[in-house]
Amino acid sequence: MFSHVMLGANDIATSKAFYDEVLGVIGCKPGVIDPKGRCFYFTKTGTFALSKPIDGEPASHGNGSTIGFAVDSPEQADAWHAAGLANGGVTCEDPPGVREGNGIKLYLAYLRDPAGNKICALHRMN
């Protein structure tokens, strides 16, 4: 459904270091910086990118927004979360764990990245 997701970041180097680690846990190669200073992570299913806002204003997180990353297991979600905490991320929401509702069982782990963006590792358990 999605071709790409781009998040604003004020410090691309700090955000790249964070995402190199958390996305590395789920098998992504380190980000690539383009001539405009943006950072791209390419996969078979889409692209994740970081950029300073083109309007010259500071980047800010979207209140109520979350970017979710699919993971293969609860253990991978925990490793993703730990990598994020070790690289400038801040835990948010409830601790990583199982959430159930409407017949759905998920394992979720939430973080805020160094720019304040809310991200999540999600494993579908059923």
Buried (B, 14 or more C-beta within 10 A) or exposed (E): EEEEBEBBBBBBEBBBBBBBBBBBBBEBEBBEBEEEEBBBBBEEEEEBBBBBEEEEEEBEBEEEEBEBBEBEEBEBBBBBBBBBBEBBBEBEBEEBEEEEEEEEEBBBBBBBBBBBBBBBBBBEEE
